[in-house]
Amino acid sequence: MTAIKTSNLYIDGHWVDATTDELIEVINPATEEVFGHVQQASIADIGAAIMAARRAFDHGPWPRMSPQERSRVLLKFTSILERRKPELVDLIIAEAGAARQIANAMQFDTPMRYSVWFAERAATFPFMESLPMQSGPRGMGQGVIVKEPIGVVAAITPFNFPLYLNLVKIMPAMAMGNTVVLKPSPLTPFEAFVLGEVADEAELPPGVLNIVTGNDEASAHLTLHDAVDMVSFTGSNPVGKLIMGQAAQGLKKVLLELGGKSPNIIFDGYEISKFAFGAAYAYTIHAGQGCALPTRILAQRSIYNDVVDAVAVSLARFKVGDPNDPKTAIGPLVREAQRTRVEGFVASGLEQGARLAFGGKRPEGLDKGFYFEPTLFADVDSSMTIAQEEIFGPVAVAIPFDDEEDAIRIANDTRFGLAASVNHPDATRAYEIARRIQAGTVTINGGGGGPSMWGPFGGYKQSGIGREFGDYGMAEYAQLKTVSWPAGRP
């Protein structure tokens, strides 16, 4: 991988120096070595980025281009990104610690498919819909619903899937004609700044995409500023609640994709061997650092012990180690603080009476890097801390249930509601159960071949507000305006 130098900020189509002298160290979580720096933005820098986006929206060409013109620019943007795949995959591994197989397939290929879809859909999205003809005391009338861009969007993203989450926010926002200020996680900023280089080459008009860093005070300026019309955030519940409170002061629209504690339910009669490997793999993806990962395994009591044993056997097959090794399944956690947090949850589980069925500690022989073994707790009660809190590490809990009603009760016994899985020998019964689970996405017997570009993604309860992906995700970045006119007299 090419050595990375210090990056400055991308504002109004230019690379500019921050007005602070502070640098953010970017650490490789597999080696614990600093491999680059980015400049720390000040409140003034954040304000400059916001006003650049404001000018670009109010006076620039982007919102006034035809949808087809915007589509052509965004398709050029995605083609440049695709050309830089090898470099970006290496960067994903170095910044986020993603195992190479995850960096390739989930952290690059998947968001690229979404990005191309949004770029193409920009040309064909139904920006206008007809209203039915109506009659009333003043005569006949007709009209249209117009979908217009909201304005300036503040996009704030976390460390776990940096390129993925950066793209699935900026692409639909720009496709609708909005301008964007993107603030990535300080732990994984470089993948965002590459997007500034791509914007230059794709000749995106100045101010349409701005990329900044910022400490807590500067970041609050981004969500509080009067010139920002919408805040789109993915991250933890505590930060999501803070951002929602800040945005509320200006009555800004918010799109929040927050935490999860997703259940993975298996009923007697479903093939355990088929379930076990997929269940183990699903919750340990990217060392368990994913909001929708199925970290609660709910197994019918009659097959519970067999399920726990089979998942543990599957976990033993996963190699933990160097994320550059193609055979590695689980790379490091992002930082030592995150590993310490996971260790705290493991200690809590043991103190509250759960049984450690696999893992539970730092792997032997890996003295450098923030590694942690894939871990499975058995004999867990739904009231335990490890069954209720989002751990954000390669840790799952196995909970027994008696029948369908019990399974549904336990599945819904959480403040989260992002995703769920139902595995049942009777697909019709599985569908009926899925309808009763409080989650934004439910897969049945393995799902439909992977994430859908057309299916809306988001959560019930405290897992968020709004939806991403597909036309529903595009519409989140739109204002709806009704325009009507007379069509005749009675």
N, C-alpha and C positions, 0 to 999 in steps of 0.2 A: 504494500500500500504506500502511495506517495505521502511523504511527510506533509503535514498540514500546518500552515502558518496561521498567524492571528487573523481572524476575520473581523471586519468592521461591519457597520450596519447598512441595510439596503433601504433607502428612503427616496421616494420620488424618482425612481429610475437611476439613482446614483449610489455609489458606495462611499459612505461618509464616515468620518471618525466620530465616535461618541464624545460627548462633552465631559465625561468622567475619565479618570486614569485607571479605573478598576478593570481588571481582566478576570474572566471566568475560566477556570481550569477545566478542561475536558479530559476525563479519565477513562482509560480502557478498563472495563470491569473484569476482564480476564487476566490482565497483567498488573493492574493497579498503577499503571504508569500514565503520566500526563502526556498526551500526544498532540495537544493543541490548545489554543485559547480563543475566546471571542470577547469582544468589548462589551462592557456592561452599560446599557443605555440608562440615561438619566430621565427625570420627568420631562425635561425640555426636549430630549430626543424623542420620547414617546409622543409628545405633543406635536413635534414636527412631522412624524409619520402619520399621525391622525389627520393633520391639516393637509398633507399631501394627498391622502386618500379622499378627503373632503373636496378639495379642488378638482381632483380627477373625476369625482362623481358629479359635482355641480356644473363643471365647465368643460370637462374633457370629452373625448370622443367615445369612450367605452360604453356608457349607458345608451348612447345615441346611435351606435352601430346597429345594423340589422342583425338579427339572430344568426344568420348565415355567416356574416363577417366575423362575429365573435367566435363562432364554431371553428372557422378556418384558423384563427390565431391560436385557439386552445388545442386544436389538433397538431399544429406545429409545435406547441409547447410539449405535448405528450410524446411526439416523435423524437424530440431532442432528449427528453428524459429516458426514453427507451434505449437510445444510443449510449447513454451513460450508465447503463445497468451495472457493468462489472465494477466500476468505481463506487457506485452507490451501495451495492451489496457489501463490498469491503468496508464501507463507512458504517453501514448498519451493524456489522459484526463488531467493529472497533468501538463504536459509540454505545450501542445498546447491549452488546454481549450476546446477540442472537446467534444461535447455532446456524451454520451455513445453510442447512436445508430449510430452516424457518426463514432466514433472511431472504433466500431466493424466492420461495413459493408464497409465503404469507406476507412478508414485509415489503416485497417489491412487486411480484407478479399480480397479486390480488388488487392492491391499490391502483396499479396501472390499468387493469381491466375496468375498474370503476371510473378512472380518470378519462379513459378513451370514451366510455359510455356517456359521461357527462358532457365531454367536448362535442360528441356527435349529437346528443340530445339538445344541445343549445340551439341547433338549427331547426328542430322539429317540435320543441316543447309547445304545448297549447297556451300561448301567452294571452289568448283571448277566447272566451267562450260565449255563445249566444244565450240570452235569457229567453224563456218562452214568452210568446205573445200573450198579453193580458188585457182585459177590458175592465173599466171602472167608471165612476161617475164623471170623470173628465175625458173619457174616450178610450181609444185603443192605444196601447203602448208597447214598446219593445226596447231591447237594450243588450248590453254585453257586460261580462265580467272581465276586467283587464287585470293581468298579473304583472306588476311592475317591480323593479328592484327596490329593496328597502333603503339602500344607501351605503354607509360605511359599516363594514362588519369587522369586529374584533374577533379573531380566531386564536384561541389559547389551547395549546396541546401538551400532552404529558410525554413521559420518557419511554414508555414501553413499546409502542409501535410508531416511531416518530414520522417516517416518511408516509406511511399509511394514513395516519390521522391528519397530518398536514394536508395531504392531497384531498382527502374526502371532505375537508372543510373548504379549502380555497377553490376547488374546481366547481362545485355546484354554486357557490357564491358568485364567482366570476361568470359562470355560464348564464346566470340570471341578469347580469349587468351591474352587479355590485362592485365596489372597490374594497380592498382587504388590508388590514394590518395583522400580520401573523406574528404571534409570540410563542416560540417553542419552549420546551423545558430547558432550563440551563444545564441539565445533565446530558442532553442530546441535541445540541443546537445546529451542528454542521449540516445535517440533512436539510434543514430549513433554508440555510443560506445558499446551498446549491440551487434551490428553486429561484433565488434571485439571479444567479448566473443564467439559468434557463430562461427566465423572463426577459433578460437582456437579449439573448440570442433569438428568442421567438418574437422580439419587437413588440412586446406587450406595452401599451402606452404608459408613460411615466405616472406613478401614483396608483395604478390599479392594484399592484401587489407591493406591499412594504413589509420588511422583516426586521424585527427588533428583539432585543433581550429586555431585561429589566428586573430589578429587585422587587420586593413586595410593594414598596411605596410607589415605584414607577408603574408597576403592573396595575395597581389600583387606579392610577390616572387613566389607564386604558379603558377600564370599565365604567369610570365615573364621568369621563369627558362628554360634554354636551354634543360634540360633533360626531360621536359614535352612535349609530342607530340600532345595532344589534350585537349581542355577544354570543359567540358559539364556543362552548367549552367542553372538553373531555378531560375527566380526571376524578379525583376523590370526592366523596360526599362532603366532607368539611369545607373544602375549597369551593365546591359547587354552591354550597349554601352561602358562603361569603360573597361569591361573585353575584349570585342572585340578589342578595341584599344591596350590593353596590349598584347593580344595574337598575334596581327598583327605584332608586332616587331620581333617575331620569326616565322612568317608565320605558326602558329599552326592552325590545324583544330579547328573550334568551332561548338558546337551544343548549340543553344540558344532557350530556351522556355520562352517567356517573357509575357507581359501583354495582357489584352483583354478588350473589351467593347462589349460583344456579344449581338446581337439583338435576340429577341424572338418575331416573327411576327405572328399575328393572323388576318385572313381574315373573312369577313362577311360570315356566313354560317357554320363556325366551332363552335362546341359546347362550349359555354363560360364557363359553369360550369366545364367541363372536363379540360379546359385550365387553369382556374384561380388558382386552388390549386397547380397544378404542377408548374406553373410559380412562385407563391409565394415561394414554397418550394425550387425551383431550385436556386434562387438567394440569399437565406438566409442560404444555406448549410454552416456549420462551420462559422456562423456569417458573411457570405459574403466574407470570406477570401479565394477566389479561382479565379484563372486567367481566367478560361473558363466559369464562371457563367454568365447566361443570364440576365444582369443588365439593358438592354434597352428593354422595352416592347413596341412594335410597333403594334398599333391596328387600324384597318380600321375605318374611322371617323363615319360611320353609327352605329358601335357597341362600340365606344370608351368609352363612359361614363359607359356603362354596364360592360365593362371589368375592368375599374378602380375600380368600386364599388365591383365587385366580387373578385378581387385580395385583396382589403382591408379587406373584410370579411374573406378571408382565412388567412390573416396575423394575425387577431385577435385570431385565434385558436392556434397559436404557443406559447408554453410556453418558456419564457426566464428565465434562472436561472442556478442552480447548474448542471454542466455537468454530475455529477454522478447519478442524478435522471433519471431513464429510460424514464420518461415522458417529459423531457426537449428536446426541438427541437433546441434551439439556446443558445449556451454557450457564454462565454466572448470573446472579442477581445484579442489579444495576449498581449498588453501592453497599458499603459495609453497614450503613444505617438500616438498609432494607433487610439485610441478612440478620442483623440483631433483632429487628422487629419480628421476623419469622421465628427466630429462636424463642422469643418471648411468648408467642402463641403456642409453640410446642410445649413449653414449660407449663403454660396455663392448662392445656389439654390433659397433661399427666396429673397435674394437681387436682383437676376436677373429675378424675376417675376414668378417662378414656384409655383405651389400650393401644399401644403403638404396634401396628401390624407390619410396618416397614419404614426404614429410614429414620429420620428425626434428628440428624446431626450433620456436621460438616464432613464431606467425604475425605477419606484418608488419602494421602499422597498428593493432595492439591494445596500446597502451602501458599500459593499466590492466586489471587482471584477470589471473587465473592461467591463461592460455590456453596450449594446446599443440596443434600440428598433428596430425591423424590420421597415423599412421606405420606403414609396412610394411617389414619386413626380408625380404630374399630370400636364397637360398643359405645357409640356416642349418643348422647341424648340431645334432642333439638334445642334444649335450653342452654347448653354449654356455650362458652365464649367462642370456641373454635367452629361451632355450627352456626353462629350468628354473625360474626365479624368477617369482613373481607381481609384475608391474610396477604394476598398478593405475593405468593410464593408457591413452590411446588408441593402444596399440602392439601389433602382432601380428607373428608370425614365420611365414614360409612355408618348409616343409620338404618336399623331394621324397621319394617312396618308390617301390619297385619293384613290389611285388605285395601281395596281401592280408596275408600273413604279416608282411611288412615294415611295412605300415601299422599293424597291431595292435601290433607290437613298439614302434614309435615312440610310438603313442598311449599305451601303458602305461608308457613310459619317463619317469616323473615320480613324485614323492612324493605328488602330489595325485590325486584321483579324484572330482571333484564332478559334472562333466557332460561330454558328448561329443555329436558329431553325425556321422552317416554318410550320405553322398550317393552313391548307387550306382544304375546303370540297372536292376539286378535287385533288387527289394525283398526277395526271399527271401534272397539272398546278404547284403544289407544287414542283415537281422535276425540272421543267423548271425554276422556280424562284431560287431554290437552286443552279442550275448551274451558275447563274449570281451573286451570292453573293460571295464576296471576303473573304473567310474564309477557314481554313484548314479542319474543320469538320462541317458538316451541318446535322441536324436531321430533319426528316419530320414526322409530326403528332405523336410525341412522341418518334421517333427513333426506333432502333432495339433491344430493351431490355437492354440497358446499354452500357458502353464502350466496344469496341471490342478489343480483344487481338491481332487481326490480322490487324486492320485498323491503318494506320499511323496517329500520332497525332502531330500537329505543326501548325504554323501560317503563314499567308500571311503578307505582309507589315512589320510593326514594332512589330508584335507578335512573331517574331523569325526567326531562320535559322535552317533548318534540320527537321527531324521527329523522333519521338519515337514510340515504340511498334511494335510488329510483325517483320517480316523479314526486313522491311525498317529500323526499329530501330536497329536491329542487324547490318545491313550493314553500319550504320553511324559510327560504331566503327571498320571498316575494311578499309584496303588499297586494291586497285584493281591493280593487276599486270597481264599484258598480256605476255604469253610465247608462242612462235611459233617455228615451225621446218619444215624442208622440208619433203614432202611426196611423191615426185616423180618428174621426168623430163618431159617436154612437148614432 
